[in-house]
Amino acid sequence: MPLLRQALNRPIDGRGRPRIGGVNRAVGGYVVSFATLLSAAPEAREAAVSDVEVSRRGFLRWLSFSGAGVAASTLLADPAGASAPDLTVFVNGRLIDGTGAPTRSDAVIVVARDKIVAVAQGRGVPRPAGARTVDLAGRYVIPGLWDMHAHNIVDEAIFPPLYLANGVTGIREMRGGPEVRATRARIERGELLGPRVVAAGQIVDGPATFLGPEDIIVHDRREVIATVRQIKRDGGDFVKVYSHLTPELYQDVADATRREHIPFAGHIPYLVPAEDVSRAGQHTVEHLLGIPVAVSGQRDAFNALIAQTPLVDPFAYYYFMRELDWQASESYDPARAAAFYRLLIRNRTWQVPTITVLRMVNSPLGTFDNDPRLVYIPEAYRQPWAERHAIFAPTTPEQIVVQARFLDALIAIVGAMEAAGVPLVAGTDCSNPFVLPGFSLHDELANLVGAGLSPMRALQAATRDAARCLGIDHQHGTVTPGKAADFVVLDADPLADITNTTRIHAVVARGRHITSADRERMLADVRAAAESPSPTTLAAATAGCACHAPRR
């Protein structure tokens, strides 16, 4: 504080009076300096500072010394040497910043370009001259959401706008390739409005697979090494492994990614025990595949049966493994589960349960046919979705009971993992049948709360912890100074009811304020595009995602 007073009280005008960034403020006939305001009683200071408008230089100075913001020189200096950039000051919000701190009333968030440069409470932030002010009118602010298991960002007329309109400002694209990289580049250049994209390369699988030519099938260690290097050269953020890798090929992937310093993530291969996946360093595990076996009292018997069953027909093996997971879920062993969860925690093996897609897989036909949100999805998706849902959907009364019980068991495992401290993040597996871009992330938050997470923890699974999982928490995940200006404005408190995350008033993405009217226009445009799908939509719908949709 003495440094701030000294810096701001220097007599720098012609008559020796203090100036605030080159601007004097007269209050009641007296010229007031920042130091005078800061030495006043807290209540008086709040009221007084709220009435102070300072020059941009004065605001930079305030940021540097107040402790409410970040270093002005690093965030506000114009690289072209021009004046400081336009600022937007969001006032009168109720901030849930994602750190786990209590909600802050009367919050002020200052955004410069695409960064949050200051966060304060009350009216203690000076108003930069010429800054735009947005009154949040007591609405709730949460960090921008991340869908940590997504597909088909390449359908540019449908998926990117639906993500942003739903407050999903970032995704982890789990099936990359040239088209995904091209779309991501268009978003980064500002040519396309869409979420931030962290993307895998093409899926890597073993010879006994039902995947298509857009993915990479490896047969030996040499091919694994070449594939991992190529994915890294192409700009993939991680390597995605799939279900049909042999134990030997899987270990080759683990070794190659470690040497190339690129993470690997994805499915637990059928022939590899879940414990070995964690020990090998796989960064994330998707869909809880193989987890029921790992926490079963009959684990060893199940693993022996898997090892004795040749992986020849991938379609037959898919159903064989589903049946084993169903059986294993009936013999949950708390002691074995606790030991397994400790292993996951020790190795920092993140879980992406994707309860939303698991609910689809285990629900009867017709369950989702009347979802009003389908108006935003082209018929090119809806018809194949109905056909593919039939692959999994229970049809007899007995099957409906069994699969409902299995889903409950999987959800209980998620709750047990949360209670044990296993790291979890929110993902949907969107573009699988009836798993909708953007909308379904809110379904997943509700599913996580239903599994036993608190609303705060569910939010963190899609914000702070998602950023931690991706290794970008120094830039993303919370509404705090220095982070990216990605946040969502809600009309109601999500901590009181997690479904309030759907009550979106506005979205700020990369510092761009998407107002309520903007959102309505975006949704209207998507609906129009859904009624007249483009060639890109038709191609994307045909390609689809194989995570829960094997097709002969």
C-alpha positions as CSV (number, residue, x, y, z in Angstrom):
1,M,0.0,0.0,0.0
2,P,2.8,2.6,0.7
3,L,4.2,2.0,-2.8
4,L,0.7,2.6,-4.3
5,R,0.3,5.8,-2.2
6,Q,3.7,7.0,-3.2
7,A,3.1,6.3,-6.9
8,L,-0.3,7.8,-7.0
9,N,0.3,10.9,-4.8
10,R,3.2,12.3,-6.6
11,P,2.5,15.9,-7.6
12,I,2.7,15.6,-11.3
13,D,0.5,18.4,-12.6
14,G,1.4,22.1,-13.0
15,R,0.1,23.1,-9.6
16,G,1.5,20.2,-7.6
17,R,-1.8,18.4,-7.2
18,P,-2.0,14.6,-7.4
19,R,-3.4,13.1,-10.6
20,I,-5.1,9.7,-11.2
21,G,-3.6,8.4,-14.4
22,G,-3.7,12.0,-15.7
23,V,-7.3,12.6,-14.5
24,N,-8.2,14.6,-11.4
25,R,-11.6,13.9,-9.8
26,A,-13.5,16.5,-7.9
27,V,-15.8,15.1,-5.2
28,G,-17.7,17.7,-3.2
29,G,-15.4,20.5,-4.5
30,Y,-12.2,18.6,-3.5
31,V,-9.7,16.9,-5.8
32,V,-9.3,13.3,-4.6
33,S,-6.4,11.1,-5.3
34,F,-6.4,7.3,-5.3
35,A,-4.3,7.3,-2.1
36,T,-7.0,9.3,-0.3
37,L,-9.6,6.9,-1.4
38,L,-7.5,3.9,-0.4
39,S,-6.9,5.4,3.1
40,A,-10.6,5.9,3.7
41,A,-12.8,3.6,5.7
42,P,-13.7,0.4,3.7
43,E,-17.4,1.4,3.3
44,A,-16.6,4.9,2.2
45,R,-13.8,3.7,-0.1
46,E,-16.2,1.3,-1.9
47,A,-18.7,4.0,-2.5
48,A,-16.1,6.6,-3.5
49,V,-14.1,4.4,-5.9
50,S,-17.2,3.4,-7.7
51,D,-17.7,7.0,-8.8
52,V,-14.1,7.3,-10.0
53,E,-13.4,7.2,-13.7
54,V,-9.7,7.0,-14.5
55,S,-7.7,7.1,-17.7
56,R,-6.4,3.9,-19.1
57,R,-3.0,4.6,-17.7
58,G,-4.6,5.1,-14.3
59,F,-6.4,1.8,-14.7
60,L,-3.2,0.1,-15.6
61,R,-1.6,1.5,-12.5
62,W,-4.6,0.4,-10.4
63,L,-4.2,-3.2,-11.8
64,S,-0.5,-3.3,-11.0
65,F,-0.9,-2.3,-7.4
66,S,-4.4,-3.2,-6.2
67,G,-4.0,-6.9,-6.0
68,A,-7.4,-7.4,-7.6
69,G,-6.0,-7.9,-11.1
70,V,-2.9,-9.1,-13.0
71,A,0.2,-7.4,-14.3
72,A,-1.1,-4.8,-16.7
73,S,2.0,-4.8,-18.8
74,T,1.5,-8.4,-19.8
75,L,-2.2,-8.3,-20.6
76,L,-3.1,-4.8,-21.6
77,A,-0.1,-3.6,-23.7
78,D,-1.0,-3.5,-27.3
79,P,1.6,-5.5,-29.3
80,A,1.3,-3.0,-32.1
81,G,2.3,-0.2,-29.8
82,A,-1.1,1.5,-29.9
83,S,-3.2,2.4,-26.9
84,A,-4.5,-0.2,-24.4
85,P,-7.3,-2.3,-25.8
86,D,-11.0,-1.8,-25.3
87,L,-12.2,-3.0,-21.9
88,T,-15.5,-4.5,-20.8
89,V,-16.5,-4.3,-17.1
90,F,-19.2,-6.7,-16.0
91,V,-20.8,-5.4,-12.8
92,N,-23.4,-6.6,-10.3
93,G,-22.9,-10.3,-10.8
94,R,-23.0,-13.2,-8.4
95,L,-19.7,-15.0,-9.1
96,I,-19.1,-18.8,-8.7
97,D,-15.5,-18.7,-9.8
98,G,-14.9,-22.4,-10.0
99,T,-12.2,-22.5,-7.3
100,G,-14.6,-23.8,-4.7
101,A,-14.9,-20.4,-2.9
102,P,-18.3,-19.3,-1.8
103,T,-20.5,-17.3,-4.2
104,R,-19.4,-13.6,-4.3
105,S,-22.2,-11.1,-4.5
106,D,-21.9,-7.8,-6.3
107,A,-18.9,-9.1,-8.3
108,V,-17.1,-7.1,-10.9
109,I,-15.2,-8.8,-13.7
110,V,-12.9,-6.7,-16.0
111,V,-12.1,-8.2,-19.4
112,A,-9.5,-6.9,-21.8
113,R,-9.4,-8.6,-25.2
114,D,-9.7,-12.3,-24.4
115,K,-8.4,-12.1,-20.8
116,I,-9.9,-11.5,-17.4
117,V,-7.7,-8.8,-15.9
118,A,-9.5,-8.1,-12.7
119,V,-12.1,-9.6,-10.4
120,A,-13.3,-7.6,-7.4
121,Q,-16.3,-7.5,-5.0
122,G,-18.5,-4.5,-4.4
123,R,-17.9,-1.2,-6.2
124,G,-14.2,-1.2,-5.6
125,V,-13.0,-1.2,-9.2
126,P,-12.4,2.2,-10.9
127,R,-14.1,2.6,-14.3
128,P,-11.6,3.0,-17.1
129,A,-12.5,5.9,-19.4
130,G,-14.4,4.7,-22.4
131,A,-14.8,1.1,-21.1
132,R,-18.0,-0.7,-21.9
133,T,-20.1,-1.6,-18.8
134,V,-22.4,-4.6,-18.7
135,D,-24.8,-4.8,-15.8
136,L,-25.4,-8.4,-14.9
137,A,-28.4,-7.5,-12.7
138,G,-27.6,-10.0,-10.0
139,R,-27.3,-13.0,-12.3
140,Y,-24.9,-15.8,-11.6
141,V,-21.6,-16.2,-13.4
142,I,-19.8,-19.6,-13.8
143,P,-16.6,-20.5,-15.7
144,G,-17.1,-21.6,-19.3
145,L,-17.9,-25.3,-19.5
146,W,-15.8,-28.0,-21.2
147,D,-17.1,-31.2,-22.8
148,M,-14.3,-33.6,-22.2
149,H,-15.5,-36.3,-24.6
150,A,-16.9,-34.9,-27.9
151,H,-17.0,-35.6,-31.6
152,N,-17.9,-34.0,-34.9
153,I,-16.7,-30.5,-34.4
154,V,-16.2,-30.6,-38.2
155,D,-20.0,-30.1,-38.8
156,E,-19.5,-26.4,-38.6
157,A,-23.1,-25.3,-39.1
158,I,-24.4,-27.4,-36.2
159,F,-21.9,-28.4,-33.6
160,P,-19.7,-25.2,-32.9
161,P,-22.7,-22.8,-32.5
162,L,-24.6,-25.3,-30.3
163,Y,-21.6,-25.7,-28.0
164,L,-21.3,-21.9,-27.5
165,A,-25.0,-21.2,-27.2
166,N,-25.0,-23.8,-24.4
167,G,-22.0,-22.2,-22.6
168,V,-19.6,-24.9,-23.7
169,T,-16.5,-22.8,-24.5
170,G,-14.1,-25.8,-24.9
171,I,-14.2,-29.4,-26.0
172,R,-11.9,-32.4,-26.1
173,E,-12.4,-33.8,-29.6
174,M,-11.8,-37.6,-29.3
175,R,-11.5,-38.5,-33.0
176,G,-9.1,-36.1,-34.7
177,G,-7.6,-35.9,-38.2
178,P,-7.1,-33.4,-40.9
179,E,-10.8,-32.2,-41.0
180,V,-10.8,-31.6,-37.2
181,R,-7.5,-29.7,-37.4
182,A,-8.8,-27.5,-40.2
183,T,-12.0,-26.6,-38.2
184,R,-9.9,-25.9,-35.2
185,A,-7.6,-23.6,-37.2
186,R,-10.6,-21.7,-38.6
187,I,-11.9,-21.1,-35.0
188,E,-8.5,-20.0,-33.8
189,R,-8.2,-17.5,-36.7
190,G,-11.6,-16.1,-35.9
191,E,-13.2,-17.2,-39.2
192,L,-15.6,-19.5,-37.3
193,L,-17.3,-18.9,-34.0
194,G,-16.8,-22.0,-31.9
195,P,-15.3,-23.5,-28.8
196,R,-11.7,-24.0,-28.0
197,V,-10.6,-27.5,-29.3
198,V,-8.2,-29.9,-27.7
199,A,-8.0,-32.8,-30.2
200,A,-6.7,-36.3,-30.5
201,G,-5.2,-37.6,-33.7
202,Q,-6.9,-40.4,-35.5
203,I,-8.0,-43.3,-33.2
204,V,-5.3,-46.0,-32.8
205,D,-6.6,-49.6,-32.7
206,G,-5.4,-53.2,-33.2
207,P,-6.1,-55.4,-36.3
208,A,-9.4,-57.0,-34.9
209,T,-11.4,-53.8,-35.2
210,F,-14.6,-52.5,-36.6
211,L,-13.2,-49.0,-37.1
212,G,-13.0,-47.4,-40.6
213,P,-10.3,-46.2,-42.9
214,E,-10.2,-42.8,-41.2
215,D,-8.6,-44.4,-38.2
216,I,-5.1,-46.0,-37.8
217,I,-4.8,-49.8,-37.4
218,V,-1.4,-51.0,-36.1
219,H,0.1,-54.4,-36.3
220,D,3.5,-54.2,-34.7
221,R,5.8,-52.1,-32.6
222,R,7.3,-50.4,-35.7
223,E,3.9,-49.2,-36.9
224,V,3.0,-48.0,-33.4
225,I,6.2,-45.8,-33.1
226,A,5.6,-44.4,-36.6
227,T,1.9,-43.7,-35.8
228,V,2.6,-41.9,-32.5
229,R,5.3,-39.7,-34.2
230,Q,3.0,-38.9,-37.0
231,I,0.1,-37.9,-34.7
232,K,2.5,-35.6,-32.8
233,R,3.8,-34.0,-36.1
234,D,0.3,-33.4,-37.3
235,G,-0.5,-31.4,-34.2
236,G,-2.6,-34.0,-32.3
237,D,-2.7,-33.1,-28.6
238,F,-2.9,-36.7,-27.5
239,V,-3.1,-40.2,-28.8
240,K,-6.5,-42.0,-28.5
241,V,-6.3,-45.8,-27.9
242,Y,-9.2,-48.1,-28.7
243,S,-10.7,-51.4,-27.6
244,H,-9.0,-53.9,-29.8
245,L,-5.3,-53.4,-29.1
246,T,-3.5,-56.5,-27.8
247,P,-1.6,-56.1,-24.5
248,E,1.7,-56.0,-26.5
249,L,0.5,-53.3,-28.9
250,Y,-1.0,-51.4,-26.0
251,Q,2.4,-51.4,-24.1
252,D,4.1,-50.3,-27.3
253,V,1.7,-47.3,-27.5
254,A,2.5,-46.5,-23.8
255,D,6.2,-46.7,-24.4
256,A,6.1,-44.6,-27.6
257,T,4.0,-41.8,-26.2
258,R,6.2,-41.6,-23.2
259,R,9.3,-41.2,-25.4
260,E,7.5,-38.7,-27.6
261,H,6.2,-36.7,-24.6
262,I,2.6,-36.8,-25.8
263,P,-0.3,-38.1,-23.6
264,F,-2.4,-41.1,-24.5
265,A,-6.1,-41.6,-23.5
266,G,-9.2,-43.5,-24.5
267,H,-10.7,-46.9,-23.9
268,I,-9.5,-49.7,-21.8
269,P,-8.6,-52.3,-24.4
270,Y,-10.6,-55.5,-23.8
271,L,-7.6,-57.7,-23.3
272,V,-5.8,-55.3,-20.9
273,P,-6.8,-55.2,-17.2
274,A,-7.8,-51.8,-15.9
275,E,-5.1,-51.9,-13.3
276,D,-2.5,-52.3,-16.0
277,V,-3.9,-49.3,-17.9
278,S,-3.5,-47.1,-14.9
279,R,0.1,-48.4,-14.3
280,A,1.0,-47.8,-18.0
281,G,0.2,-44.1,-17.6
282,Q,-3.0,-43.7,-19.6
283,H,-4.2,-40.2,-18.9
284,T,-7.9,-40.7,-19.1
285,V,-10.3,-43.7,-19.2
286,E,-13.6,-43.2,-21.0
287,H,-17.1,-44.6,-20.4
288,L,-16.2,-46.8,-17.3
289,L,-15.4,-49.6,-19.8
290,G,-13.8,-52.5,-17.9
291,I,-14.2,-50.8,-14.5
292,P,-17.0,-53.1,-13.3
293,V,-14.6,-56.0,-13.7
294,A,-11.8,-54.2,-11.9
295,V,-14.0,-53.6,-8.8
296,S,-15.7,-57.1,-8.8
297,G,-15.1,-59.7,-6.2
298,Q,-14.8,-62.1,-9.1
299,R,-12.2,-60.0,-10.9
300,D,-9.6,-62.7,-11.4
301,A,-12.1,-65.2,-12.8
302,F,-13.4,-62.6,-15.3
303,N,-9.9,-61.6,-16.4
304,A,-9.1,-65.3,-16.9
305,L,-12.2,-65.7,-19.0
306,I,-11.3,-62.7,-21.1
307,A,-7.7,-64.0,-21.7
308,Q,-9.1,-67.3,-22.8
309,T,-11.6,-65.8,-25.3
310,P,-10.0,-65.0,-28.7
311,L,-10.7,-61.5,-30.1
312,V,-11.6,-62.5,-33.6
313,D,-15.0,-61.0,-34.4
314,P,-15.1,-57.5,-33.0
315,F,-18.8,-57.3,-33.0
316,A,-19.3,-60.5,-31.1
317,Y,-16.6,-59.4,-28.6
318,Y,-18.3,-56.1,-28.0
319,Y,-21.4,-58.0,-26.8
320,F,-19.3,-60.5,-24.9
321,M,-17.6,-57.7,-22.9
322,R,-20.9,-55.9,-22.3
323,E,-22.3,-59.1,-20.8
324,L,-19.2,-59.5,-18.6
325,D,-19.5,-55.9,-17.3
326,W,-23.2,-56.6,-16.5
327,Q,-22.2,-59.7,-14.6
328,A,-19.3,-58.0,-12.8
329,S,-21.5,-55.1,-11.7
330,E,-23.5,-57.6,-9.6
331,S,-20.5,-58.6,-7.5
332,Y,-19.1,-55.2,-6.5
333,D,-16.5,-55.6,-3.8
334,P,-16.0,-52.5,-1.7
335,A,-12.5,-53.5,-0.5
336,R,-11.3,-54.4,-3.9
337,A,-12.8,-51.2,-5.3
338,A,-11.1,-49.1,-2.6
339,A,-7.7,-50.6,-3.5
340,F,-8.4,-49.9,-7.2
341,Y,-9.4,-46.3,-6.6
342,R,-6.2,-45.7,-4.6
343,L,-4.3,-46.9,-7.6
344,L,-6.1,-44.5,-9.9
345,I,-5.5,-41.7,-7.5
346,R,-1.8,-42.5,-7.1
347,N,-1.3,-42.7,-10.9
348,R,-3.6,-39.7,-11.6
349,T,-5.7,-41.7,-14.0
350,W,-8.6,-39.4,-14.8
351,Q,-12.1,-40.9,-15.3
352,V,-14.5,-39.6,-17.9
353,P,-17.7,-41.6,-17.1
354,T,-19.9,-40.1,-19.9
355,I,-23.1,-41.1,-18.0
356,T,-25.2,-39.4,-20.6
357,V,-24.2,-41.9,-23.3
358,L,-24.4,-44.8,-20.9
359,R,-28.0,-43.8,-20.1
360,M,-28.7,-43.8,-23.9
361,V,-27.2,-47.2,-24.3
362,N,-29.3,-48.7,-21.5
363,S,-32.6,-47.0,-22.3
364,P,-35.5,-48.6,-24.3
365,L,-36.2,-47.6,-27.9
366,G,-38.3,-44.4,-28.1
367,T,-37.0,-42.9,-24.9
368,F,-35.5,-39.9,-26.6
369,D,-37.8,-39.5,-29.6
370,N,-39.7,-36.5,-28.3
371,D,-36.7,-34.6,-27.0
372,P,-37.6,-31.0,-28.1
373,R,-33.9,-30.2,-28.6
374,L,-33.9,-32.5,-31.6
375,V,-35.1,-29.6,-33.7
376,Y,-31.5,-28.5,-33.9
377,I,-30.3,-31.9,-35.2
378,P,-30.5,-32.7,-38.9
379,E,-32.5,-35.7,-40.0
380,A,-29.2,-37.0,-41.4
381,Y,-28.3,-37.7,-37.8
382,R,-31.6,-38.6,-36.3
383,Q,-32.4,-41.5,-38.6
384,P,-29.0,-43.3,-38.2
385,W,-29.2,-42.6,-34.5
386,A,-32.5,-44.4,-34.2
387,E,-31.0,-47.4,-36.1
388,R,-27.9,-47.5,-34.0
389,H,-29.8,-47.1,-30.7
390,A,-31.6,-50.3,-31.6
391,I,-28.3,-52.1,-31.3
392,F,-28.2,-51.5,-27.6
393,A,-31.7,-50.8,-26.4
394,P,-33.4,-53.3,-24.2
395,T,-36.6,-54.6,-25.7
396,T,-38.1,-57.3,-23.4
397,P,-39.3,-56.4,-19.9
398,E,-36.5,-58.6,-18.5
399,Q,-33.9,-56.8,-20.5
400,I,-35.2,-53.4,-19.5
401,V,-34.9,-54.4,-15.8
402,V,-31.4,-55.8,-16.2
403,Q,-30.1,-52.8,-18.1
404,A,-31.7,-50.3,-15.7
405,R,-30.0,-52.2,-12.9
406,F,-26.7,-52.1,-14.7
407,L,-26.9,-48.4,-15.3
408,D,-27.6,-47.8,-11.6
409,A,-24.6,-49.9,-10.8
410,L,-22.4,-47.8,-13.1
411,I,-23.7,-44.6,-11.6
412,A,-23.0,-46.0,-8.1
413,I,-19.4,-46.6,-9.2
414,V,-19.1,-43.0,-10.2
415,G,-20.4,-41.9,-6.8
416,A,-17.9,-44.2,-5.1
417,M,-15.0,-42.9,-7.1
418,E,-16.0,-39.3,-6.2
419,A,-16.2,-40.2,-2.5
420,A,-12.7,-41.9,-2.7
421,G,-11.2,-38.8,-4.4
422,V,-10.6,-40.3,-7.9
423,P,-10.2,-37.5,-10.4
424,L,-13.3,-37.1,-12.6
425,V,-14.2,-34.8,-15.4
426,A,-17.4,-34.3,-17.4
427,G,-17.8,-35.6,-20.9
428,T,-20.8,-36.7,-23.0
429,D,-19.6,-38.7,-26.1
430,C,-21.7,-36.3,-28.1
431,S,-22.7,-37.3,-31.7
432,N,-23.6,-40.8,-30.5
433,P,-27.3,-41.4,-30.7
434,F,-29.3,-38.7,-28.9
435,V,-26.2,-37.2,-27.2
436,L,-26.5,-33.6,-28.4
437,P,-23.7,-31.1,-28.8
438,G,-23.8,-28.5,-26.0
439,F,-27.2,-29.5,-24.5
440,S,-26.0,-32.9,-23.3
441,L,-23.2,-31.4,-21.2
442,H,-25.9,-30.0,-19.0
443,D,-27.4,-33.5,-18.9
444,E,-24.1,-34.8,-17.8
445,L,-23.8,-32.3,-14.9
446,A,-27.2,-33.4,-13.7
447,N,-26.1,-37.0,-14.0
448,L,-23.0,-36.4,-12.0
449,V,-25.1,-34.8,-9.2
450,G,-27.4,-37.8,-9.4
451,A,-24.3,-40.0,-8.9
452,G,-23.5,-38.2,-5.6
453,L,-21.3,-35.2,-6.6
454,S,-22.3,-31.8,-5.1
455,P,-23.4,-29.2,-7.6
456,M,-20.1,-27.4,-7.0
457,R,-18.1,-30.5,-7.7
458,A,-20.1,-31.2,-10.8
459,L,-19.4,-27.7,-12.1
460,Q,-15.7,-28.1,-11.3
461,A,-15.7,-31.4,-13.3
462,A,-16.6,-29.3,-16.3
463,T,-14.4,-26.3,-15.5
464,R,-11.5,-26.2,-13.1
465,D,-10.8,-29.9,-13.2
466,A,-11.3,-30.2,-16.9
467,A,-8.5,-27.6,-17.3
468,R,-6.3,-29.4,-14.8
469,C,-6.8,-32.7,-16.7
470,L,-5.8,-30.9,-19.9
471,G,-2.8,-29.2,-18.2
472,I,-4.1,-25.8,-19.1
473,D,-5.4,-24.7,-15.7
474,H,-2.9,-21.8,-15.7
475,Q,-5.1,-20.3,-18.5
476,H,-8.5,-21.8,-18.2
477,G,-11.1,-23.3,-15.8
478,T,-11.8,-20.5,-13.3
479,V,-13.1,-16.9,-13.4
480,T,-9.9,-15.4,-11.9
481,P,-7.4,-12.7,-13.0
482,G,-5.1,-13.9,-15.8
483,K,-7.4,-16.6,-17.1
484,A,-9.2,-16.7,-20.5
485,A,-12.4,-14.6,-20.6
486,D,-14.7,-17.6,-21.0
487,F,-17.7,-17.6,-18.7
488,V,-21.4,-18.1,-18.6
489,V,-24.1,-15.8,-17.2
490,L,-27.1,-17.7,-15.7
491,D,-30.5,-16.5,-14.6
492,A,-30.6,-18.8,-11.5
493,D,-28.2,-20.4,-9.0
494,P,-26.7,-23.7,-10.2
495,L,-25.6,-24.5,-6.6
496,A,-29.2,-24.6,-5.5
497,D,-30.2,-26.7,-8.5
498,I,-27.7,-28.0,-11.0
499,T,-30.3,-27.8,-13.8
500,N,-30.1,-24.1,-13.6
501,T,-27.0,-24.3,-15.8
502,T,-29.5,-24.5,-18.6
503,R,-30.9,-21.1,-17.8
504,I,-28.3,-19.3,-19.8
505,H,-28.6,-15.5,-20.2
506,A,-25.3,-14.8,-21.9
507,V,-22.0,-16.4,-22.8
508,V,-18.5,-14.8,-22.9
509,A,-16.2,-16.7,-25.1
510,R,-12.6,-15.5,-25.9
511,G,-13.8,-12.1,-24.4
512,R,-16.7,-11.9,-26.9
513,H,-20.0,-11.1,-25.2
514,I,-22.7,-13.3,-26.7
515,T,-25.9,-11.7,-25.5
516,S,-29.2,-13.2,-25.0
517,A,-30.3,-11.9,-28.4
518,D,-27.1,-13.3,-30.0
519,R,-27.9,-16.7,-28.6
520,E,-31.4,-16.7,-30.0
521,R,-30.0,-15.8,-33.4
522,M,-27.4,-18.6,-33.2
523,L,-30.0,-21.2,-32.3
524,A,-32.3,-20.0,-35.0
525,D,-29.5,-20.3,-37.5
526,V,-28.7,-23.8,-36.3
527,R,-32.3,-24.8,-36.6
528,A,-32.4,-23.5,-40.2
529,A,-29.2,-25.4,-41.0
530,A,-30.7,-28.6,-39.5
531,E,-33.7,-28.3,-41.9
532,S,-31.3,-27.9,-44.9
533,P,-28.2,-29.8,-44.1
534,S,-25.0,-29.1,-45.9
535,P,-22.7,-31.7,-47.5
536,T,-20.5,-31.4,-44.5
537,T,-23.4,-32.3,-42.2
538,L,-24.3,-35.3,-44.3
539,A,-20.7,-36.6,-44.4
540,A,-20.2,-36.1,-40.6
541,A,-23.5,-37.9,-39.9
542,T,-22.4,-40.8,-42.0
543,A,-19.0,-41.0,-40.3
544,G,-20.4,-40.7,-36.8
545,C,-18.6,-42.0,-33.7
546,A,-17.7,-45.6,-33.0
547,C,-17.4,-45.3,-29.2
548,H,-20.8,-46.8,-28.6
549,A,-21.9,-47.5,-32.1
550,P,-20.3,-50.6,-33.8
551,R,-21.8,-51.1,-37.2
552,R,-21.4,-54.0,-39.5
